Amino acid sequence: MERKCYRIERKGSGITKMYKINKEETTKLLLDLVSIESPYFEEDTVMEYVCNWFHKHNINAFLHEYHEEKVTGFKGKNILIQLDGQKPGPTICLNGHLDTVKLCNGWTANPKGEIRGDRLYGVGVLDMKSGCAATMMALKAFSENHKEFNGKIISTYVSVEEGPYGMGTNALIEDGYLDHVDFSIITEPSAGFTGKPFPDVCLGARGGYGLEIEFFGVSAHAAIPELGVNAAEAASKVICEFQNVDYVNDTYLGKGSLCVVAVESDGGACSVPDYAKVKLFWHIVVGESEKTITEEIEKAIKRAGVTCDYTIRFREAPSEGSKGFMPYTITGEEPMAKEFIETIEEVCEKTPSKSYFQSIGDFNYLGSRLGAPAVIFGAEGKNFHGSDEYVELDSVVKTAQVVYAFLEKMLCV
C-alpha cells in the first residue's frame, strides 16, 4: 500500500499548548461507561450511550453495523467517528473496545463502579473502558479547540474484542473504513498489562491461533485395553511432548508459547476411548505461522510415538484476515511513532518504558494488516479479566492528555 510521507515542521520544540483534561469529567464519563454492563455480544446499550455522548458534544458519530454470517451469526455494532481536516495531512486512527469479559466471582468492590482513593473499580474499567474514556475526552477537547486542522482522525469504539475473532475491528477493516490510516493508537492499558509503572508504550505484540488436534483410536473393553488403541493416552503423550517445542526467539517479542485450553475424551463406563480432542491456543512471534505450528505439532506426535490417526484443524474463522492474529513489531524510530513517544515524555515529564505486548488483541489487526505503525498506550491498574479490576484515575487523565497533545502536534502544524 503506497502512502504519502508527511513532513512534520514546527517552530520551536515541544507542545505549544497543553490542554488540561478535566479529571472530574473524565471520572464521571468512566463511571457511566462501567455502570453499563457490556459483556461481548451484549454491547448495544453502551454503544447507544457513547453515540449519544458524542452527539451531545457536537461530534458526529455513526453506528457501523456488521453481520458475521459464517461462524457465529452475530449482528454487531461499532461506533465510528471521522473528523476531516481542511488540508492534506496524516490519517490517525484511535481504537478501543467497549465490550468486556463476563463477570467473574470473587468481587469485593462494586463491579458496576466504585471509587476508592484514586482507583476506580469495575468490570472492564481497565480493559479497556479507561482507554475509551481517554480518547473520548481527547476528541472532545480537540474538536472544541481546533475547528481547522490538517489530515483526518478516525476514532473507533468496537464490539467483540474480548470475544472471538476481534469481530468489530475486523469488520471495519474489511469494509474499508481504515484503508488509508497512517498511524494507529490503541489505548489498551499498556502499563496495566505489562506491570510497569505508567507511562509504558508497547511497540508490537505477539500473535496467535486457536486450533485443535483430534486423535482417532480403536475402542475395546477396558479389561483388555491392549486390544484397542487409546486415543486419550495418545493425546496425553503428545501434550507432554509440547514441553519440548522449539520456538522461534524474536529480538523484541521473545518466544511464542502454547496453552492446552481443553481436553475432551470419554470411554464411557468401561471402554477404551476411541476419540480424543485437544484444544490449544498458540501464541507466535514474527517468523512463525500456521505452517510452523503444524510442523511443531507433527514433531511432538512423532516424539510421542503415537501411531493412531490424527487431524490438526485451525479454528474456522469469518474471513481469511481473521483466521489468526499476526504478530508485529515496530522500532519506535518510525517518524510518527517517535513523535508519539516524545509526546508521552513531554506530557508526563517522564521517559516512557518501551515494551512488547505478550498476548493478542485488535492491535494485531491494526499493526499487521494496515501497513502502518501501531502503538499500544494506556492506563495503569491491575486485575484485568479478574475480580476487583481497577484503574488508576490519574493515568486515565494523562492518557487523554497524551492523545490530545499528539493530535495537536501532528495535525495542527
C-alpha positions in Angstrom: 0.0 0.0 0.0 1.6 3.3 -1.1 1.4 6.1 1.4 2.4 9.8 1.4 5.2 10.7 3.8 4.2 13.8 5.8 7.0 16.0 6.9 6.5 17.5 10.3 7.6 21.1 10.7 7.1 23.1 13.9 8.6 26.3 15.2 10.4 25.7 18.4 10.0 22.3 20.1 7.7 20.6 22.4 3.9 21.1 22.8 2.7 24.6 22.0 -0.5 24.3 24.1 -1.3 21.9 27.0 -5.0 21.3 27.3 -6.0 20.3 30.8 -8.3 17.3 30.6 -10.8 17.7 33.4 -10.3 14.8 35.9 -13.8 15.1 37.4 -15.5 15.0 34.0 -13.3 12.1 32.9 -14.1 10.2 36.1 -17.8 10.8 35.6 -17.6 9.5 32.0 -15.7 6.4 33.0 -18.2 5.7 35.8 -21.0 5.9 33.3 -19.3 3.5 31.0 -18.5 1.0 33.7 -22.1 1.1 35.1 -23.4 -0.2 31.7 -22.9 -3.9 31.5 -21.4 -4.8 28.2 -20.0 -8.3 28.0 -19.1 -9.3 24.5 -22.1 -10.0 22.2 -24.1 -7.6 24.5 -22.8 -4.2 23.7 -25.9 -2.4 22.3 -26.6 -0.3 25.4 -23.1 1.0 25.8 -22.9 1.8 22.1 -26.0 3.9 22.3 -24.6 5.8 25.3 -21.3 6.6 23.6 -23.0 7.6 20.4 -25.3 10.0 22.3 -22.4 11.3 24.3 -20.6 12.4 21.1 -23.8 13.9 19.7 -24.2 15.9 22.9 -20.8 17.3 22.4 -21.4 18.2 18.8 -19.3 15.4 17.3 -20.8 13.4 14.5 -20.8 9.7 15.3 -22.5 6.9 13.5 -23.1 3.3 14.1 -21.4 0.8 11.8 -23.4 -2.4 11.7 -22.0 -5.7 10.6 -23.2 -9.3 10.3 -20.8 -12.2 10.8 -22.7 -14.8 9.0 -20.2 -17.6 8.6 -19.4 -18.8 12.1 -21.4 -17.0 14.8 -24.3 -15.4 13.1 -23.8 -12.4 15.3 -25.0 -8.9 14.3 -22.8 -6.4 15.8 -22.2 -2.6 16.1 -19.2 -0.3 16.2 -19.1 3.4 16.7 -17.1 5.4 14.1 -16.0 9.0 14.3 -14.4 10.7 11.3 -13.1 14.2 11.7 -11.8 15.6 8.4 -9.3 18.5 8.3 -9.3 21.2 5.7 -5.9 20.4 4.3 -3.9 17.2 3.4 -2.2 15.5 6.3 -1.8 12.2 8.1 -4.8 10.0 9.0 -4.6 8.9 12.6 -6.7 6.1 14.0 -7.7 5.8 17.6 -9.0 2.4 18.6 -10.8 1.0 21.6 -13.3 -1.7 22.5 -16.4 -1.2 24.6 -17.1 -4.8 25.4 -15.8 -6.6 28.5 -15.3 -10.2 29.7 -18.1 -11.8 31.7 -18.5 -11.0 35.4 -16.4 -13.5 37.4 -16.7 -14.5 41.1 -14.7 -13.0 43.9 -15.5 -9.3 43.8 -15.3 -7.2 46.9 -15.9 -3.9 45.1 -19.0 -3.0 43.2 -18.4 -4.4 39.7 -20.5 -1.6 38.2 -18.2 1.1 39.6 -16.7 2.1 42.9 -14.1 4.7 43.7 -11.5 4.1 46.4 -9.0 6.8 46.7 -7.6 7.4 43.2 -8.7 4.0 42.0 -11.9 3.2 40.1 -13.1 -0.4 40.3 -15.4 -2.2 37.9 -15.7 -4.8 35.2 -13.8 -3.6 32.2 -12.7 -0.4 33.8 -9.0 -1.1 33.0 -9.6 -3.3 30.0 -10.5 -1.1 28.4 -13.2 1.4 29.1 -10.5 3.6 30.6 -8.8 3.8 27.2 -12.2 4.6 25.5 -12.9 7.3 28.0 -9.5 8.8 27.4 -9.9 9.1 23.6 -13.4 10.4 24.0 -12.2 13.2 26.2 -9.3 13.9 23.9 -11.6 14.1 20.9 -14.0 16.5 22.8 -11.0 18.7 23.6 -9.6 18.7 20.1 -13.0 19.4 18.5 -13.5 22.4 20.8 -10.1 23.9 20.3 -9.4 23.2 16.6 -12.1 23.9 14.1 -9.5 23.8 11.4 -6.7 21.2 11.1 -4.8 19.1 8.6 -5.4 15.4 7.9 -8.0 13.2 9.4 -8.9 11.5 12.7 -10.7 8.2 12.7 -11.8 7.0 16.1 -13.4 3.6 16.6 -15.2 2.1 19.5 -15.8 -1.5 18.7 -17.6 -4.6 19.8 -16.5 -8.2 20.5 -12.8 -7.6 21.1 -12.9 -9.9 24.1 -14.9 -12.5 22.2 -13.9 -14.5 19.1 -12.0 -13.1 16.1 -11.8 -9.4 17.0 -15.0 -9.2 15.0 -15.7 -5.4 15.4 -12.3 -4.2 14.2 -12.1 -6.9 11.6 -15.4 -5.7 10.1 -14.1 -2.1 10.0 -11.0 -3.2 8.1 -12.9 -5.5 5.7 -15.5 -2.8 5.0 -12.7 -0.4 4.0 -13.0 2.3 6.7 -9.3 2.0 7.8 -7.8 1.8 4.3 -5.7 5.0 4.4 -4.6 5.1 8.1 -1.0 6.3 8.6 -0.7 5.6 12.3 -2.8 3.8 14.9 -3.1 4.4 18.7 -4.8 1.6 20.6 -5.5 2.8 24.2 -5.4 -0.6 25.8 -3.9 -0.4 29.3 -0.3 -0.9 28.3 1.0 -0.2 31.9 -1.7 -2.4 33.3 -0.8 -5.3 31.1 3.0 -5.1 31.3 3.0 -4.4 35.1 5.4 -1.5 34.5 4.7 1.9 36.0 2.9 4.4 33.9 3.8 5.6 31.3 4.6 2.5 29.3 4.2 2.2 25.5 4.0 -1.1 23.6 5.6 -1.2 20.2 4.2 -4.5 19.0 2.7 -7.7 20.1 2.8 -11.5 19.8 0.2 -13.1 17.6 -1.8 -16.3 18.0 -4.0 -19.0 16.6 -6.7 -21.2 18.1 -6.7 -24.8 16.9 -7.4 -28.4 17.9 -5.9 -31.8 17.4 -8.2 -34.8 17.0 -7.0 -38.4 17.8 -8.8 -41.4 16.4 -8.2 -44.7 18.3 -9.9 -48.1 18.4 -12.4 -49.0 21.1 -12.1 -52.1 23.3 -13.2 -53.4 26.7 -11.3 -51.7 29.5 -10.4 -55.1 30.9 -8.3 -55.8 27.8 -7.1 -52.4 26.7 -4.3 -53.9 24.7 -6.9 -54.9 22.1 -7.7 -51.2 21.5 -5.9 -48.0 20.7 -6.4 -45.5 23.4 -7.0 -42.0 21.9 -6.8 -40.4 25.4 -3.4 -41.9 26.1 -2.2 -40.7 22.7 -3.4 -37.2 23.4 -1.7 -37.2 26.8 1.6 -38.3 25.4 1.5 -35.5 22.8 0.6 -32.9 25.5 3.7 -34.0 27.5 5.9 -33.6 24.4 4.7 -30.0 24.0 7.3 -29.1 26.7 9.9 -29.7 24.0 8.6 -27.4 21.3 11.4 -25.5 19.5 10.0 -21.9 19.5 11.5 -19.1 17.4 13.2 -16.5 19.5 12.4 -12.9 18.4 14.6 -10.0 19.3 11.6 -7.9 20.5 8.8 -10.4 21.3 10.8 -13.2 22.8 9.4 -16.7 22.3 6.0 -18.0 21.5 4.0 -20.3 23.8 1.2 -22.7 23.6 -1.5 -23.4 26.1 -3.7 -26.5 26.3 -7.1 -24.9 26.9 -9.3 -28.1 26.8 -9.1 -31.9 26.6 -12.0 -34.0 25.6 -12.3 -37.8 25.7 -14.7 -40.3 27.2 -14.6 -44.1 27.2 -17.9 -44.4 28.9 -18.3 -46.8 31.8 -15.7 -49.4 30.9 -14.2 -48.9 27.4 -11.0 -47.7 25.8 -11.8 -44.3 24.4 -11.5 -44.2 20.6 -11.6 -40.4 20.3 -9.8 -37.5 22.0 -9.6 -33.8 21.2 -7.0 -31.4 22.5 -7.8 -27.7 22.1 -4.8 -25.2 22.0 -4.1 -21.5 21.9 -0.7 -21.0 20.4 1.0 -17.6 20.7 3.5 -16.9 18.0 6.2 -14.3 17.2 7.4 -12.9 13.9 8.6 -15.8 11.7 6.0 -18.3 13.0 2.8 -19.2 11.2 0.2 -21.9 10.7 2.8 -23.9 8.9 5.4 -23.7 11.7 2.8 -24.6 14.3 1.7 -27.6 12.3 5.3 -28.7 11.9 5.9 -28.5 15.6 2.8 -30.5 16.4 3.8 -33.2 14.0 7.3 -33.3 15.6 5.6 -33.7 19.0 3.4 -36.5 17.7 6.4 -38.3 16.3 8.4 -37.9 19.5 5.5 -39.3 21.5 5.4 -42.4 19.4 1.7 -42.0 18.6 0.5 -44.3 15.8 -3.2 -43.6 15.7 -4.7 -41.3 13.1 -5.0 -37.6 13.9 -6.0 -34.4 12.3 -4.8 -30.8 13.0 -7.5 -28.2 12.4 -7.2 -24.5 12.9 -10.5 -22.9 14.0 -12.9 -21.8 11.5 -12.9 -18.0 11.0 -15.2 -15.4 9.5 -12.6 -14.5 6.8 -9.1 -15.0 5.7 -7.9 -11.9 7.5 -9.3 -13.1 10.8 -8.0 -16.7 10.8 -5.3 -15.7 13.2 -3.8 -12.7 15.0 -0.5 -11.9 13.3 2.5 -10.7 15.4 4.0 -7.3 14.6 6.8 -5.0 15.8 8.0 -1.5 15.2 11.2 0.0 16.4 9.9 3.3 17.8 12.1 5.2 15.3 9.4 5.5 12.7 8.6 9.2 12.4 5.2 9.3 13.9 6.0 6.7 16.5 9.0 8.7 17.5 6.8 11.8 17.8 4.3 9.9 19.9 7.0 8.7 22.3 8.3 12.2 22.6 4.7 13.5 23.3 4.4 11.0 26.2 7.6 12.3 27.7 6.6 15.9 27.3 3.1 15.4 28.8 4.1 13.0 31.6 7.5 14.7 32.2 9.0 11.2 32.3 10.6 8.9 29.7 8.2 6.1 29.0 9.3 2.5 29.2 9.1 0.5 26.0 7.5 -2.9 25.9 6.2 -5.5 23.5 2.8 -7.0 24.3 2.7 -10.7 25.0 -0.9 -11.5 24.1 -3.4 -10.7 21.3 -6.0 -8.1 20.6 -7.3 -5.7 17.9 -3.8 -4.1 17.9 -2.6 -7.2 16.0 -5.0 -6.4 13.1 -4.1 -2.7 13.1 -0.4 -3.4 13.3 -0.2 -6.2 10.7 -3.0 -5.5 8.2 -2.9 -1.7 7.6 0.7 -1.3 6.5 1.2 1.5 9.1 2.8 1.7 12.5 0.6 1.0 15.6 1.3 1.7 19.2 -0.5 0.5 22.4 -0.6 3.1 25.1 -3.0 3.3 28.1 -3.6 3.4 31.8 -2.2 1.8 34.8 -4.1 -0.7 37.1 -4.5 -4.3 37.9 -6.7 -7.4 37.8 -7.9 -7.2 34.2 -10.1 -10.2 33.4 -10.3 -10.8 37.2 -12.2 -9.8 40.3 -11.7 -6.3 41.7 -10.3 -4.9 38.4 -9.3 -1.3 38.9 -7.6 1.6 37.1 -5.5 4.5 38.4 -7.6 7.6 37.6 -4.6 9.9 37.2 -3.2 7.6 34.5 -6.5 7.8 32.6 -6.3 11.6 32.5 -2.7 11.5 31.4 -3.6 9.1 28.6 -6.2 11.5 27.4 -3.7 14.4 27.6 -1.1 12.5 25.6 -3.6 11.6 22.9 -4.9 15.2 22.7 -1.3 16.6 22.6 -0.3 14.2 19.9 -3.2 15.0 17.7 -2.5 18.7 18.1 1.2 18.2 17.3 0.6 16.1 14.2 -2.5 17.8 12.7 -2.1 21.5 13.7 1.3 22.3 12.4 
